[in-house]
Amino acid sequence: MHRLAVIVALLALAPIGVGGASSGATTAGQLLVALDDLRDPRFVRTVIYMLRHDADGAMGLVVNRPLAEMPAAEMLARFGIPDEQVHGTIRVHYGGPVEPGRGFVLHTADHMAAGSQVVADGVAFTGSPEMLKLIARGAGPRRSLLVLGYAGWAPGQLEGEIQRGSWATVSSDAALLFTDDPDRTWERALARRKLRV
């Protein structure tokens, strides 16, 4: 994705709810790993951190498809919040095909911003631009990912895809979610499944 297109898409950073009644077989807080039978090019070899899975459907963020490195100052300026104290770059990731103009920050829960919601095991997410400012200043959470778009499923849809062998669920942790080597995330997540079998 061209850098300017990424910046423009970031302007839609916005919150989304994760509430709802439990459906029993929730995958929230786990990783959804694409298996070899999944041929949809949007999801081949993807790993998705699940934010929500309930009677209303499911939602998650792809965590292993980086798009670009953006200068933090340039990114914040596009939001209309210039800041002379920011430094470095922020990596932007593809989060999924739904609402590709909506941005989210997936982060460790050691530092929360207005609107941050804990998912599970010390991992949270937010749509607040304030979190970007904190990250760019080096004052935000210990680890984070900025993602554009998300993956979503209608009620019962994800359960059917799992039964058909398109996806496997494995445990998640911060080391796998926030790795500096996202090209190996799929293989490492898949190895967790093989260890369980």
N, C-alpha and C positions, 0 to 999 in steps of 0.2 A: 504494500500500500504506500502511495506517495506520502511524504511527510506532511504536506499541507492538508491532505485529505484526513490524515489522522488527527491533526490539530482541530480541524473544523468539526470532526465527529466528537471530539472531546467536549465541545461546548454543550453537549446534551447530557453531561454527567448528572444523573438524577437517581433518587432513591426508588426502591420497589419493595413492597411488603413481602414477608416470608411467613406470615401467619397462616393459620388454617387448621382444620381438624386432621388428626393423624389417620392415615389409611391402614396402619398396621405394619406393612412391609416397607418402611421408610428407608431411603438411602441417604437422607440428609446427614451431612458431616462425613460422608464417605467419598471415595473416588469411584467414578464410573469409567471403566477401561474398555475402549473399543476392541472387539475381537476380530479375528481375520474374516469372519462371515459378514461383517459390516462393510458394505461397498459404497455407501453414500460418501462422495468425495469431501463433503464438509466435515466428516467425522472420522475418516480413516486415520488410524493410529493416534487418536486423541485420548486425552485423560481429562475428565470433567470433575471438578469439585462440586458436589451437590449442596445447594443452599436450602432447597425445600423439596419435600416429597410428601404430599398428603392427598386427601380426597379430591382436591381441586386440580391436581396435576403435579408436575415436577419442574424444577428449574435448577440449572447449574452453570458453572463457568468453565470453559476450556482453559486449562492452565499450561499447556505445553506448545503453544503456537505464538512465539514473539513476532511482532510486526516491524517495530522500529525503535531506535533509541532517540529520545527527544531531549533537547536542552531544557532543563527545568524552568529557566527564566522565560524562555520563549513560550512554553506551554502555559505558564501562569498569566503571561501578558495577554494571551488569546482569551483567557477567562475574564479579563478586565481586572485582575488583581496583581499588578506588577509588584515585585518585591526585590529589593536590592540585596537581601540577605540569602537568596537562594544560590545554589551552586550545583554543578554536576548535571547528570542526565537521568531521565526516567524511561524505563523500557515499557512500551505499550504492547499488549497482547491481544490477539483475536480471542474473544470470549464465547462466540457462537453466532449462528445465523439470524437469531431473532433480535430485532431492533439494533442493528449494527451501529447506529449513531448514539446509543446510550452507553455511558461509561460507568464502571464500578471499580472500587478499590477493594481487593481482597487483602486482608492484613491480619497480623497477629494481634491478639486482644490486649497486649500490654499497654497500648495507647488507643483510646477511643475518641472519636469526634462526634459532633451532634449528628444523630441519625445512624451511627454505627450499630450493627446488630450482631450479636454473637451467634454463630451457627453451632459449633461444637468444639470441644477440646482446645480452647484458646485461639480459635480462628473466627474472625469476624469479617463483615464487609460493610461498605458504605457507598453512597452516591454523592457524598458531600464534597464540593470543591475545596472546602477548608482542609480536608485530609491531604489533598495534593500539596497545598501550601506547607503543611507541617512536614510532609515527606521531603519536599524540596529544600527545606531549611535544615534537614537532618534532625528534626525534633519530633518526628512521627513514630509509628510503631517500628519495632526491630526489623520486621520483614514485611514486604508488601508486593502486590502485583496490580498494575493498572490494566484493566481489560475493557474491550469494546464489544458490546453485544452479549448475548447469552443463549444458552440452549434451553428450550422449553418443550414440555410434553403435556398433552391433554390428559384428563383423568383416565387411568388404565393403560395409556399408550406405552409408557416406559416399562410397566410390568410385562406387557406383551413382547416388547423388544428384548427384554432380558430372557424371557422364556424361549424365544426363538434363537438365542445364542448370539445376539448382536453385541451384548454388553456383559461385563462381569463387574461385580463390586468388590473393592478391597479397602482395607483400612487406610486412613490418611494420617499424615503428620506434617509438621511445618517443614522438615528437611526435604520432603518430596515436593510439597506444594511450592515452596519458595526457592527452589534450587537455582544455582547459577548456570546449570547445564540442562535447559529444558529439552534439548534434543534426545536426552537419555531417559526422560521421565516416563514415556510409554513403556519402554523395556523394563525399567525398574518397577513400575506399577504392575506390569504383567507377571513379573517374577514373584511378587507377593501372592498372586492368585495361585501360582504353581506350588508355592510353599504350603498353602492351605489344603490343597487337594490330597 
